[in-house]
Amino acid sequence: MAASVERMCGAALRRSRRLSFAEFCVLQSVLADCSFSWQKNLSLRKTLIIWKQPPFRTFFTDRRKLHTAPVVRTFRLRPFHFLVATGGGYAGYRQYEKYKEEQLEKMGIEIPIKLASKWEVSLYKSVPTRLLSRAWGRLNQVELPTWLRKPVYSLYIWTFGVNMKEAAVEDLHHYRNLSEFFRRKLKPQSRPVCCYHSVISPSDGKILNFGQVKNCEVEQVKGVTYSLESFLGPCTSTEDVQFSQTSSCNSFQNQLVTKEGNELYHCVIYLAPGDYHCFHSPTDWRVSHRRHFPGSLMSVNPGVARWIKELFCHNERVVLTGDWKHGFFSLTAVGATNVGSIRIYFDRDLHTNSPCYSKGSYNDFSFITNNNKEGIPMRKGEHLGEFNLGSTIVLIFEAPKDFNFHLKPGQKIRFGEALGSL
């Protein structure tokens, strides 16, 4: 390049005017010195640039030589990107597994059980679901502008298949926030209460499991159990709770049975986000005791219930115990993700999803006092409580051996329909 510049300058000088041979030689030497110094500086700059940059890696193949860019400049591993990639991949994998399970259910094929390992459960419980649920609860209380209510509620209705024709108020502009919409009341004639059966469904939902309690284990779904004692908590020897301590057998299950010849039965009902969120009394009974278990707020949908053993024992729950005409009776409202708020209408002292709690602790409250020896009487179908979103109701009760359920696993059921009878 320097030689070409030199020739061009020489030609230009010759065209401009005629030079003597001596002048031309002097000019030639000056240009040569300048060219040498320019080439020297250029080579030095190239050396510095090469020294600063990481060396390129070269790979040889049979056909051609390949060069790769420096690794430091093309790829930087950052924690946020790593978490997003791994979390998104794992969520996608779980959704794919859920899709396969749904297809197997439609085909009538039994789904193989794959229980989560301890580290998977610990990892799931490390997610701040309680904090997220409180944030969701605050968001639900925010009043929506009138013009925004119909689009938001319509999207929710379309996503979860809500039947607004059953609502007492069908006008979507009536509900000021999401919380009011979730807790909407139904028309009286939309849920007739069955009078011919002793136990009715306390809520809308899906039947996950039902049957007799055996060996102090209860099935949350078919093949996946949890401990009855861990779920209800230890027996109380006080007069407030109708537990029998005189049973010939010392097992926890037999301590709950108050009448000879009776058995313990259970029924698990899952409330989806699109279901009616209130729950009612499933029979005529007296509530004598409330036990509140603070805990995690993991999802309780059937896929997770099939994956995590003793899921209901990990989650926050409110256990109501008492007695009915055949002996012991209990109804448990189990919390879930975004369902930290469990409300019992006659219990104003109950506060769920508190920021601070002791792991493994529980709070007892007795409804039997000096002025009230019978507790809280509940009539079949009477309003009992509500969730802020879908969750789970677990019934555990004592009944004679000829008690029969009128159910099928996985069937949809509505409040007021028969669960079983003698």
C-alpha positions in Angstrom: 0.0 0.0 0.0 2.9 2.4 0.8 4.5 1.7 -2.6 1.3 2.6 -4.4 1.0 5.9 -2.4 4.5 6.7 -3.2 4.0 6.2 -7.0 0.9 8.3 -7.0 2.6 11.2 -5.2 5.5 11.0 -7.6 3.3 11.1 -10.6 1.3 14.0 -9.2 4.5 16.0 -8.5 5.8 15.3 -12.0 2.6 16.5 -13.6 2.4 19.7 -11.5 5.8 21.0 -12.6 9.1 19.8 -13.9 11.6 18.9 -11.2 15.3 18.6 -11.4 16.8 15.2 -10.9 18.3 16.3 -7.5 15.0 17.6 -6.2 13.3 14.4 -7.2 15.8 12.3 -5.3 15.4 14.3 -2.1 11.6 14.0 -2.3 11.9 10.3 -3.0 13.9 9.8 0.2 11.5 11.8 2.4 8.5 9.7 1.2 10.4 6.5 1.9 11.1 7.6 5.5 7.4 8.5 6.0 6.3 5.2 4.5 8.6 3.2 6.8 7.5 5.0 9.9 3.8 4.5 9.0 4.3 0.8 8.4 6.1 0.5 11.7 3.3 2.2 13.6 0.7 0.0 11.8 2.4 -3.2 12.7 2.7 -2.1 16.3 -1.0 -1.3 16.6 -1.9 -4.7 15.1 0.4 -6.3 17.7 -1.3 -4.5 20.6 -4.8 -5.4 19.3 -3.9 -9.1 19.0 -2.3 -9.1 22.4 -5.4 -7.6 24.0 -7.9 -10.0 22.4 -8.2 -13.6 23.4 -6.8 -15.9 20.7 -9.1 -17.4 18.1 -9.6 -21.1 18.3 -9.0 -23.0 15.1 -10.5 -26.4 14.2 -9.3 -28.4 11.2 -11.5 -30.7 9.2 -10.9 -32.7 6.1 -12.4 -30.0 3.9 -11.8 -26.6 5.4 -10.4 -24.7 8.4 -12.9 -23.3 10.8 -12.4 -20.3 13.1 -14.4 -19.6 16.2 -14.9 -16.3 18.0 -13.4 -15.7 21.5 -15.6 -17.4 24.1 -15.4 -14.5 26.5 -16.9 -12.1 24.0 -19.7 -14.3 22.6 -21.1 -16.0 25.6 -21.6 -14.9 29.2 -23.4 -17.2 31.7 -25.5 -15.1 34.1 -27.5 -16.3 37.1 -30.8 -14.8 35.9 -30.6 -16.4 32.5 -29.7 -19.7 34.0 -32.7 -19.6 36.4 -35.1 -18.6 33.6 -33.8 -21.4 31.4 -33.9 -24.1 34.0 -37.2 -22.9 35.5 -38.9 -22.6 32.1 -37.6 -26.0 31.0 -38.8 -27.7 34.2 -42.3 -26.0 33.9 -42.5 -27.1 30.3 -41.6 -30.7 31.3 -44.3 -30.7 34.0 -46.9 -29.4 31.5 -46.0 -32.1 29.0 -46.3 -34.7 31.7 -49.7 -33.3 32.7 -50.8 -33.4 29.1 -49.9 -37.0 28.8 -51.7 -37.9 32.0 -54.9 -36.1 30.7 -54.6 -38.1 27.5 -54.3 -41.4 29.4 -57.3 -40.5 31.5 -59.4 -39.9 28.4 -58.3 -43.3 27.1 -59.2 -45.0 30.3 -55.7 -46.1 31.0 -54.5 -46.1 34.6 -51.8 -43.4 35.2 -48.6 -44.8 36.7 -47.7 -43.2 40.0 -44.4 -41.2 40.1 -43.9 -39.7 43.6 -41.7 -36.7 44.1 -38.4 -37.2 45.9 -37.6 -35.3 49.1 -35.4 -32.8 47.3 -38.2 -32.0 44.8 -40.6 -31.5 47.7 -38.1 -29.3 49.5 -37.4 -27.3 46.3 -41.2 -26.8 45.8 -41.7 -25.7 49.4 -38.8 -23.2 49.1 -40.9 -21.2 46.6 -42.5 -18.3 48.5 -46.1 -19.4 47.8 -47.4 -17.8 51.0 -46.0 -14.4 50.0 -47.3 -14.8 46.5 -50.7 -15.8 47.8 -50.8 -12.7 50.1 -49.9 -10.5 47.1 -52.6 -12.2 45.0 -55.1 -11.5 47.8 -54.1 -7.8 47.9 -54.5 -7.7 44.1 -58.0 -9.3 44.3 -59.1 -6.4 46.7 -58.2 -3.7 44.2 -61.3 -2.1 42.8 -61.4 -2.3 39.0 -62.6 0.6 36.9 -66.1 0.0 35.5 -65.0 -0.1 31.9 -62.3 -2.8 32.8 -64.5 -5.2 34.7 -66.3 -6.9 31.8 -63.1 -7.6 29.8 -61.3 -9.0 32.9 -64.1 -11.2 34.1 -65.0 -12.3 30.6 -61.4 -13.6 30.1 -61.6 -15.5 33.4 -65.0 -16.9 32.5 -63.7 -18.1 29.1 -60.5 -19.6 30.6 -62.1 -21.6 33.4 -65.6 -22.2 32.0 -67.6 -20.3 34.6 -71.4 -20.6 34.2 -72.6 -17.1 35.0 -76.3 -18.0 34.4 -76.2 -19.7 37.9 -75.0 -16.5 39.6 -77.4 -14.5 41.7 -76.1 -11.4 39.9 -75.2 -12.0 36.2 -74.1 -8.4 35.5 -70.3 -8.4 35.5 -70.2 -4.6 36.3 -71.7 -5.4 39.7 -68.5 -7.0 41.0 -66.1 -4.3 42.1 -63.0 -6.5 42.3 -61.9 -10.1 41.6 -62.5 -11.2 45.2 -66.2 -10.3 45.0 -66.4 -12.1 41.6 -64.7 -15.3 43.1 -67.1 -15.3 46.1 -70.3 -14.7 44.0 -73.5 -16.1 45.3 -75.7 -18.5 43.3 -79.4 -18.4 42.6 -81.4 -20.4 45.2 -82.9 -22.8 42.6 -79.5 -23.5 40.9 -78.4 -25.9 43.7 -81.3 -27.9 45.2 -80.3 -29.8 48.4 -81.0 -33.5 48.3 -83.2 -34.4 51.2 -83.2 -38.2 50.8 -79.5 -38.9 51.5 -77.7 -38.4 54.8 -74.5 -36.8 53.4 -74.5 -34.3 50.5 -71.6 -32.6 48.6 -70.5 -29.5 50.5 -69.3 -27.8 47.3 -68.9 -27.9 43.6 -65.9 -29.8 42.4 -64.3 -33.1 41.3 -64.2 -36.3 43.3 -60.6 -37.3 43.8 -61.2 -40.2 46.1 -63.5 -41.8 48.6 -64.0 -44.9 50.7 -63.0 -46.4 54.1 -60.0 -45.3 56.1 -57.7 -48.3 56.5 -54.6 -48.7 58.6 -54.8 -45.0 59.7 -54.0 -44.0 56.1 -56.2 -41.9 53.8 -55.9 -41.8 50.0 -55.6 -38.3 48.6 -55.8 -39.9 45.1 -55.7 -43.5 44.1 -52.4 -45.1 45.3 -51.1 -42.0 47.1 -51.9 -41.8 50.8 -51.3 -39.5 53.8 -51.4 -40.1 57.6 -54.7 -39.6 59.3 -53.0 -38.4 62.5 -50.7 -36.0 60.7 -53.7 -34.6 58.9 -56.1 -34.1 61.8 -53.5 -33.6 64.5 -53.2 -35.5 67.8 -56.3 -36.4 69.8 -57.4 -34.1 72.5 -58.5 -35.6 75.8 -60.6 -32.6 76.9 -64.4 -32.6 76.8 -64.4 -30.0 74.0 -63.7 -32.6 71.3 -65.8 -35.7 70.9 -62.9 -38.2 70.8 -63.3 -41.5 72.5 -60.3 -42.5 74.7 -61.8 -45.7 76.0 -61.3 -47.8 72.8 -59.9 -51.2 73.3 -57.4 -50.4 70.5 -54.8 -47.6 71.0 -54.5 -46.7 67.4 -55.4 -43.2 66.4 -58.1 -44.4 64.0 -59.9 -46.4 66.6 -59.8 -43.5 69.0 -62.0 -41.5 66.6 -64.6 -44.2 66.4 -67.1 -43.5 69.2 -69.6 -46.3 68.5 -69.1 -50.0 68.3 -69.5 -51.5 64.8 -68.9 -48.2 63.0 -66.2 -47.5 60.4 -64.3 -44.3 59.3 -65.0 -43.0 55.8 -63.4 -40.2 53.8 -64.2 -38.2 50.7 -61.9 -35.7 48.9 -63.4 -33.0 46.7 -61.2 -30.7 44.5 -62.5 -27.2 43.7 -61.2 -25.9 40.4 -60.7 -22.1 39.9 -63.9 -22.0 37.8 -66.1 -23.7 40.4 -68.4 -22.1 43.0 -66.0 -21.1 45.8 -68.3 -21.3 48.8 -68.8 -24.5 50.8 -71.7 -25.6 52.9 -72.6 -28.0 55.7 -72.7 -31.6 54.2 -75.1 -32.9 56.9 -76.8 -32.0 60.2 -74.1 -31.9 62.8 -72.5 -29.9 65.6 -69.1 -28.3 65.3 -67.3 -28.4 68.6 -63.7 -27.7 67.8 -61.5 -25.9 65.2 -57.8 -26.6 64.6 -55.8 -24.4 62.3 -52.5 -25.7 60.8 -50.4 -23.0 59.2 -48.2 -24.5 56.5 -47.2 -24.4 52.8 -49.5 -23.3 50.0 -48.6 -25.8 47.3 -51.0 -26.5 44.4 -53.6 -29.2 45.2 -54.7 -30.0 41.6 -55.0 -33.7 40.8 -51.7 -33.8 39.0 -49.8 -32.5 42.1 -51.8 -34.6 44.5 -50.7 -37.6 42.4 -47.1 -36.4 42.6 -46.5 -35.4 46.2 -47.2 -37.8 49.1 -49.0 -36.3 52.1 -49.7 -33.1 50.1 -52.6 -32.2 52.3 -50.5 -32.5 55.5 -47.9 -30.0 54.1 -50.5 -27.4 53.2 -52.3 -24.9 55.4 -55.7 -26.2 56.5 -58.6 -25.6 58.9 -60.0 -28.7 60.5 -63.6 -28.5 61.9 -64.5 -31.5 64.2 -67.7 -32.4 66.0 -70.3 -35.1 65.9 -73.4 -36.2 64.0 -76.1 -38.8 64.6 -73.6 -41.6 63.8 -70.6 -40.3 65.8 -67.5 -38.5 64.8 -67.6 -36.0 61.9 -65.0 -33.6 60.5 -64.7 -31.2 57.6 -61.3 -29.8 56.5 -60.7 -26.9 54.2 -57.3 -27.2 52.6 -55.5 -24.1 51.3 -53.5 -24.0 48.1 -51.5 -21.6 46.0 -53.3 -18.2 45.8 -55.8 -19.6 48.3 -54.2 -18.5 51.5 -57.5 -17.0 52.7 -59.9 -19.6 54.2 -63.0 -18.1 55.9 -65.4 -19.8 58.3 -68.5 -17.6 58.7 -69.1 -18.3 62.4 -65.4 -18.1 63.4 -64.2 -14.5 63.4 -61.0 -15.3 65.3 -59.6 -17.4 62.4 -56.8 -15.7 60.5 -55.1 -17.7 57.8 -51.9 -17.2 55.8 -50.2 -15.1 58.4 -46.7 -13.8 57.6 -45.1 -15.5 60.6 -45.8 -19.0 61.9 -43.9 -21.9 63.6 -43.3 -24.9 61.4 -45.4 -27.9 62.5 -47.5 -25.8 64.9 -51.3 -25.6 65.1 -53.9 -23.5 66.9 -56.9 -25.0 68.8 -60.2 -23.2 69.5 -63.2 -24.7 71.2 -66.7 -23.6 70.4 -68.0 -25.3 73.6 -68.2 -22.9 76.5 -69.9 -22.6 79.8 -72.8 -20.9 78.1 -72.8 -23.1 75.1 -72.5 -26.8 75.8 -73.5 -28.0 72.3 -71.1 -26.1 70.1 -72.2 -24.7 66.7 -75.2 -26.5 65.2 -75.1 -26.7 61.4 -78.0 -27.7 59.2 -77.6 -29.6 55.9 -76.9 -27.1 53.1 -76.3 -24.2 55.4 -73.5 -21.7 54.5 -70.3 -22.7 56.2 -67.3 -20.9 54.6 -65.5 -19.8 51.5 -62.2 -19.8 49.6 -60.8 -17.0 47.5 -60.0 -19.4 44.7 -60.2 -23.2 44.0 -59.0 -25.6 46.7 -59.9 -28.9 48.4 -62.5 -30.1 50.9 -61.8 -33.3 52.9 -64.6 -35.1 54.8 -63.7 -37.7 57.4 -66.6 -39.2 59.4 -67.8 -42.2 61.3 -70.8 -44.2 60.0 -72.2 -47.7 60.2 -70.7 -50.5 58.0 -73.6 -50.4 55.6 -72.9 -46.8 54.6 -72.6 -46.5 50.8 -71.1 -43.8 48.5 -73.1 -42.9 45.4 -70.0 -41.7 43.5 -67.4 -42.5 40.9 -63.7 -41.4 41.0 -63.1 -38.4 38.9 -66.7 -37.4 38.5 -67.9 -33.8 38.6 -70.3 -33.0 41.4 -72.2 -29.9 42.5 -73.2 -28.7 45.9 -76.4 -30.3 47.2 -76.0 -33.6 45.3 -75.8 -36.8 47.2 -72.5 -38.2 48.4 -73.8 -41.3 50.2 -76.4 -42.8 52.5 -77.2 -45.8 54.6 
